[in-house]
Amino acid sequence: MLPAKIGECVWWLAVLADRMDINFSDCVEEFLKERLSSLD
């Protein structure tokens, strides 16, 4: 059940990003870069 809910959340975030003309992939990539750099 939890994997399905996580997938649904990601899906809705992608929908919202699309409606706001924001590149979802770019947002995720930037977020991950920031998180990974904070681990150093």
mmCIF file of the N, C-alpha and C atoms, coordinates in Angstrom:
data_MODEL
# 
_entry.id   MODEL 
# 
loop_
_atom_site.group_PDB 
_atom_site.id 
_atom_site.type_symbol 
_atom_site.label_atom_id 
_atom_site.label_alt_id 
_atom_site.label_comp_id 
_atom_site.label_asym_id 
_atom_site.label_entity_id 
_atom_site.label_seq_id 
_atom_site.pdbx_PDB_ins_code 
_atom_site.Cartn_x 
_atom_site.Cartn_y 
_atom_site.Cartn_z 
_atom_site.occupancy 
_atom_site.B_iso_or_equiv 
_atom_site.pdbx_formal_charge 
_atom_site.auth_seq_id 
_atom_site.auth_comp_id 
_atom_site.auth_asym_id 
_atom_site.auth_atom_id 
_atom_site.pdbx_PDB_model_num 
ATOM 1   N N  . MET A 1 1  ? 0.813  -1.202 0.000   1.00 0.00 ? 1  MET A N  1 
ATOM 2   C CA . MET A 1 1  ? 0.000  0.000  0.000   1.00 0.00 ? 1  MET A CA 1 
ATOM 3   C C  . MET A 1 1  ? 0.859  1.271  0.000   1.00 0.00 ? 1  MET A C  1 
ATOM 4   N N  . LEU A 1 2  ? 1.896  1.294  0.816   1.00 0.00 ? 2  LEU A N  1 
ATOM 5   C CA . LEU A 1 2  ? 2.745  2.487  0.875   1.00 0.00 ? 2  LEU A CA 1 
ATOM 6   C C  . LEU A 1 2  ? 3.408  2.803  -0.464  1.00 0.00 ? 2  LEU A C  1 
ATOM 7   N N  . PRO A 1 3  ? 3.954  1.808  -1.174  1.00 0.00 ? 3  PRO A N  1 
ATOM 8   C CA . PRO A 1 3  ? 4.537  2.128  -2.482  1.00 0.00 ? 3  PRO A CA 1 
ATOM 9   C C  . PRO A 1 3  ? 3.529  2.778  -3.432  1.00 0.00 ? 3  PRO A C  1 
ATOM 10  N N  . ALA A 1 4  ? 2.297  2.339  -3.388  1.00 0.00 ? 4  ALA A N  1 
ATOM 11  C CA . ALA A 1 4  ? 1.266  2.921  -4.247  1.00 0.00 ? 4  ALA A CA 1 
ATOM 12  C C  . ALA A 1 4  ? 1.002  4.374  -3.862  1.00 0.00 ? 4  ALA A C  1 
ATOM 13  N N  . LYS A 1 5  ? 0.968  4.661  -2.575  1.00 0.00 ? 5  LYS A N  1 
ATOM 14  C CA . LYS A 1 5  ? 0.734  6.032  -2.106  1.00 0.00 ? 5  LYS A CA 1 
ATOM 15  C C  . LYS A 1 5  ? 1.908  6.945  -2.465  1.00 0.00 ? 5  LYS A C  1 
ATOM 16  N N  . ILE A 1 6  ? 3.119  6.438  -2.348  1.00 0.00 ? 6  ILE A N  1 
ATOM 17  C CA . ILE A 1 6  ? 4.295  7.222  -2.740  1.00 0.00 ? 6  ILE A CA 1 
ATOM 18  C C  . ILE A 1 6  ? 4.235  7.518  -4.235  1.00 0.00 ? 6  ILE A C  1 
ATOM 19  N N  . GLY A 1 7  ? 3.904  6.520  -5.017  1.00 0.00 ? 7  GLY A N  1 
ATOM 20  C CA . GLY A 1 7  ? 3.769  6.708  -6.463  1.00 0.00 ? 7  GLY A CA 1 
ATOM 21  C C  . GLY A 1 7  ? 2.686  7.724  -6.800  1.00 0.00 ? 7  GLY A C  1 
ATOM 22  N N  . GLU A 1 8  ? 1.575  7.680  -6.079  1.00 0.00 ? 8  GLU A N  1 
ATOM 23  C CA . GLU A 1 8  ? 0.488  8.634  -6.308  1.00 0.00 ? 8  GLU A CA 1 
ATOM 24  C C  . GLU A 1 8  ? 0.938  10.059 -5.985  1.00 0.00 ? 8  GLU A C  1 
ATOM 25  N N  . CYS A 1 9  ? 1.687  10.226 -4.910  1.00 0.00 ? 9  CYS A N  1 
ATOM 26  C CA . CYS A 1 9  ? 2.197  11.557 -4.546  1.00 0.00 ? 9  CYS A CA 1 
ATOM 27  C C  . CYS A 1 9  ? 3.122  12.100 -5.632  1.00 0.00 ? 9  CYS A C  1 
ATOM 28  N N  . VAL A 1 10 ? 4.012  11.255 -6.111  1.00 0.00 ? 10 VAL A N  1 
ATOM 29  C CA . VAL A 1 10 ? 4.938  11.676 -7.169  1.00 0.00 ? 10 VAL A CA 1 
ATOM 30  C C  . VAL A 1 10 ? 4.156  12.034 -8.422  1.00 0.00 ? 10 VAL A C  1 
ATOM 31  N N  . TRP A 1 11 ? 3.161  11.240 -8.746  1.00 0.00 ? 11 TRP A N  1 
ATOM 32  C CA . TRP A 1 11 ? 2.350  11.504 -9.931  1.00 0.00 ? 11 TRP A CA 1 
ATOM 33  C C  . TRP A 1 11 ? 1.667  12.860 -9.826  1.00 0.00 ? 11 TRP A C  1 
ATOM 34  N N  . TRP A 1 12 ? 1.061  13.148 -8.666  1.00 0.00 ? 12 TRP A N  1 
ATOM 35  C CA . TRP A 1 12 ? 0.380  14.436 -8.496  1.00 0.00 ? 12 TRP A CA 1 
ATOM 36  C C  . TRP A 1 12 ? 1.366  15.601 -8.526  1.00 0.00 ? 12 TRP A C  1 
ATOM 37  N N  . LEU A 1 13 ? 2.552  15.426 -7.994  1.00 0.00 ? 13 LEU A N  1 
ATOM 38  C CA . LEU A 1 13 ? 3.565  16.477 -8.082  1.00 0.00 ? 13 LEU A CA 1 
ATOM 39  C C  . LEU A 1 13 ? 3.933  16.750 -9.536  1.00 0.00 ? 13 LEU A C  1 
ATOM 40  N N  . ALA A 1 14 ? 4.037  15.692 -10.322 1.00 0.00 ? 14 ALA A N  1 
ATOM 41  C CA . ALA A 1 14 ? 4.332  15.853 -11.746 1.00 0.00 ? 14 ALA A CA 1 
ATOM 42  C C  . ALA A 1 14 ? 3.198  16.575 -12.458 1.00 0.00 ? 14 ALA A C  1 
ATOM 43  N N  . VAL A 1 15 ? 1.967  16.255 -12.116 1.00 0.00 ? 15 VAL A N  1 
ATOM 44  C CA . VAL A 1 15 ? 0.807  16.927 -12.708 1.00 0.00 ? 15 VAL A CA 1 
ATOM 45  C C  . VAL A 1 15 ? 0.819  18.412 -12.348 1.00 0.00 ? 15 VAL A C  1 
ATOM 46  N N  . LEU A 1 16 ? 1.048  18.722 -11.083 1.00 0.00 ? 16 LEU A N  1 
ATOM 47  C CA . LEU A 1 16 ? 1.094  20.120 -10.653 1.00 0.00 ? 16 LEU A CA 1 
ATOM 48  C C  . LEU A 1 16 ? 2.216  20.886 -11.349 1.00 0.00 ? 16 LEU A C  1 
ATOM 49  N N  . ALA A 1 17 ? 3.371  20.255 -11.445 1.00 0.00 ? 17 ALA A N  1 
ATOM 50  C CA . ALA A 1 17 ? 4.493  20.901 -12.129 1.00 0.00 ? 17 ALA A CA 1 
ATOM 51  C C  . ALA A 1 17 ? 4.127  21.188 -13.581 1.00 0.00 ? 17 ALA A C  1 
ATOM 52  N N  . ASP A 1 18 ? 3.512  20.231 -14.236 1.00 0.00 ? 18 ASP A N  1 
ATOM 53  C CA . ASP A 1 18 ? 3.123  20.421 -15.633 1.00 0.00 ? 18 ASP A CA 1 
ATOM 54  C C  . ASP A 1 18 ? 2.129  21.568 -15.777 1.00 0.00 ? 18 ASP A C  1 
ATOM 55  N N  . ARG A 1 19 ? 1.166  21.638 -14.880 1.00 0.00 ? 19 ARG A N  1 
ATOM 56  C CA . ARG A 1 19 ? 0.151  22.704 -14.945 1.00 0.00 ? 19 ARG A CA 1 
ATOM 57  C C  . ARG A 1 19 ? 0.755  24.080 -14.673 1.00 0.00 ? 19 ARG A C  1 
ATOM 58  N N  . MET A 1 20 ? 1.852  24.108 -13.922 1.00 0.00 ? 20 MET A N  1 
ATOM 59  C CA . MET A 1 20 ? 2.504  25.378 -13.608 1.00 0.00 ? 20 MET A CA 1 
ATOM 60  C C  . MET A 1 20 ? 3.667  25.665 -14.559 1.00 0.00 ? 20 MET A C  1 
ATOM 61  N N  . ASP A 1 21 ? 3.788  24.829 -15.597 1.00 0.00 ? 21 ASP A N  1 
ATOM 62  C CA . ASP A 1 21 ? 4.845  24.963 -16.605 1.00 0.00 ? 21 ASP A CA 1 
ATOM 63  C C  . ASP A 1 21 ? 6.243  24.908 -15.969 1.00 0.00 ? 21 ASP A C  1 
ATOM 64  N N  . ILE A 1 22 ? 6.406  23.961 -15.051 1.00 0.00 ? 22 ILE A N  1 
ATOM 65  C CA . ILE A 1 22 ? 7.684  23.720 -14.383 1.00 0.00 ? 22 ILE A CA 1 
ATOM 66  C C  . ILE A 1 22 ? 8.173  22.345 -14.819 1.00 0.00 ? 22 ILE A C  1 
ATOM 67  N N  . ASN A 1 23 ? 9.452  22.239 -15.152 1.00 0.00 ? 23 ASN A N  1 
ATOM 68  C CA . ASN A 1 23 ? 10.007 20.965 -15.571 1.00 0.00 ? 23 ASN A CA 1 
ATOM 69  C C  . ASN A 1 23 ? 10.243 20.084 -14.337 1.00 0.00 ? 23 ASN A C  1 
ATOM 70  N N  . PHE A 1 24 ? 9.437  19.053 -14.209 1.00 0.00 ? 24 PHE A N  1 
ATOM 71  C CA . PHE A 1 24 ? 9.485  18.177 -13.042 1.00 0.00 ? 24 PHE A CA 1 
ATOM 72  C C  . PHE A 1 24 ? 10.844 17.494 -12.918 1.00 0.00 ? 24 PHE A C  1 
ATOM 73  N N  . SER A 1 25 ? 11.382 17.011 -14.012 1.00 0.00 ? 25 SER A N  1 
ATOM 74  C CA . SER A 1 25 ? 12.682 16.326 -13.988 1.00 0.00 ? 25 SER A CA 1 
ATOM 75  C C  . SER A 1 25 ? 13.789 17.252 -13.497 1.00 0.00 ? 25 SER A C  1 
ATOM 76  N N  . ASP A 1 26 ? 13.753 18.494 -13.969 1.00 0.00 ? 26 ASP A N  1 
ATOM 77  C CA . ASP A 1 26 ? 14.756 19.462 -13.519 1.00 0.00 ? 26 ASP A CA 1 
ATOM 78  C C  . ASP A 1 26 ? 14.646 19.717 -12.015 1.00 0.00 ? 26 ASP A C  1 
ATOM 79  N N  . CYS A 1 27 ? 13.428 19.811 -11.516 1.00 0.00 ? 27 CYS A N  1 
ATOM 80  C CA . CYS A 1 27 ? 13.218 20.029 -10.080 1.00 0.00 ? 27 CYS A CA 1 
ATOM 81  C C  . CYS A 1 27 ? 13.786 18.870 -9.261  1.00 0.00 ? 27 CYS A C  1 
ATOM 82  N N  . VAL A 1 28 ? 13.505 17.666 -9.682  1.00 0.00 ? 28 VAL A N  1 
ATOM 83  C CA . VAL A 1 28 ? 13.997 16.489 -8.963  1.00 0.00 ? 28 VAL A CA 1 
ATOM 84  C C  . VAL A 1 28 ? 15.518 16.435 -9.028  1.00 0.00 ? 28 VAL A C  1 
ATOM 85  N N  . GLU A 1 29 ? 16.075 16.695 -10.198 1.00 0.00 ? 29 GLU A N  1 
ATOM 86  C CA . GLU A 1 29 ? 17.523 16.660 -10.360 1.00 0.00 ? 29 GLU A CA 1 
ATOM 87  C C  . GLU A 1 29 ? 18.206 17.696 -9.462  1.00 0.00 ? 29 GLU A C  1 
ATOM 88  N N  . GLU A 1 30 ? 17.680 18.903 -9.429  1.00 0.00 ? 30 GLU A N  1 
ATOM 89  C CA . GLU A 1 30 ? 18.260 19.959 -8.597  1.00 0.00 ? 30 GLU A CA 1 
ATOM 90  C C  . GLU A 1 30 ? 18.144 19.610 -7.109  1.00 0.00 ? 30 GLU A C  1 
ATOM 91  N N  . PHE A 1 31 ? 17.002 19.079 -6.723  1.00 0.00 ? 31 PHE A N  1 
ATOM 92  C CA . PHE A 1 31 ? 16.802 18.655 -5.334  1.00 0.00 ? 31 PHE A CA 1 
ATOM 93  C C  . PHE A 1 31 ? 17.822 17.601 -4.935  1.00 0.00 ? 31 PHE A C  1 
ATOM 94  N N  . LEU A 1 32 ? 18.006 16.600 -5.791  1.00 0.00 ? 32 LEU A N  1 
ATOM 95  C CA . LEU A 1 32 ? 18.944 15.529 -5.474  1.00 0.00 ? 32 LEU A CA 1 
ATOM 96  C C  . LEU A 1 32 ? 20.387 16.033 -5.422  1.00 0.00 ? 32 LEU A C  1 
ATOM 97  N N  . LYS A 1 33 ? 20.754 16.940 -6.327  1.00 0.00 ? 33 LYS A N  1 
ATOM 98  C CA . LYS A 1 33 ? 22.100 17.522 -6.300  1.00 0.00 ? 33 LYS A CA 1 
ATOM 99  C C  . LYS A 1 33 ? 22.358 18.234 -4.982  1.00 0.00 ? 33 LYS A C  1 
ATOM 100 N N  . GLU A 1 34 ? 21.363 19.025 -4.534  1.00 0.00 ? 34 GLU A N  1 
ATOM 101 C CA . GLU A 1 34 ? 21.511 19.754 -3.279  1.00 0.00 ? 34 GLU A CA 1 
ATOM 102 C C  . GLU A 1 34 ? 21.639 18.802 -2.087  1.00 0.00 ? 34 GLU A C  1 
ATOM 103 N N  . ARG A 1 35 ? 20.833 17.774 -2.086  1.00 0.00 ? 35 ARG A N  1 
ATOM 104 C CA . ARG A 1 35 ? 20.866 16.807 -0.976  1.00 0.00 ? 35 ARG A CA 1 
ATOM 105 C C  . ARG A 1 35 ? 22.199 16.049 -0.955  1.00 0.00 ? 35 ARG A C  1 
ATOM 106 N N  . LEU A 1 36 ? 22.645 15.626 -2.127  1.00 0.00 ? 36 LEU A N  1 
ATOM 107 C CA . LEU A 1 36 ? 23.900 14.879 -2.186  1.00 0.00 ? 36 LEU A CA 1 
ATOM 108 C C  . LEU A 1 36 ? 25.093 15.756 -1.778  1.00 0.00 ? 36 LEU A C  1 
ATOM 109 N N  . SER A 1 37 ? 25.062 17.016 -2.186  1.00 0.00 ? 37 SER A N  1 
ATOM 110 C CA . SER A 1 37 ? 26.176 17.903 -1.819  1.00 0.00 ? 37 SER A CA 1 
ATOM 111 C C  . SER A 1 37 ? 26.160 18.196 -0.326  1.00 0.00 ? 37 SER A C  1 
ATOM 112 N N  . SER A 1 38 ? 25.006 18.177 0.299   1.00 0.00 ? 38 SER A N  1 
ATOM 113 C CA . SER A 1 38 ? 24.947 18.428 1.746   1.00 0.00 ? 38 SER A CA 1 
ATOM 114 C C  . SER A 1 38 ? 25.476 17.238 2.552   1.00 0.00 ? 38 SER A C  1 
ATOM 115 N N  . LEU A 1 39 ? 25.584 16.088 1.913   1.00 0.00 ? 39 LEU A N  1 
ATOM 116 C CA . LEU A 1 39 ? 26.130 14.904 2.598   1.00 0.00 ? 39 LEU A CA 1 
ATOM 117 C C  . LEU A 1 39 ? 27.650 14.905 2.652   1.00 0.00 ? 39 LEU A C  1 
ATOM 118 N N  . ASP A 1 40 ? 28.277 15.719 1.812   1.00 0.00 ? 40 ASP A N  1 
ATOM 119 C CA . ASP A 1 40 ? 29.753 15.759 1.771   1.00 0.00 ? 40 ASP A CA 1 
ATOM 120 C C  . ASP A 1 40 ? 30.332 16.453 2.986   1.00 0.00 ? 40 ASP A C  1 
# 
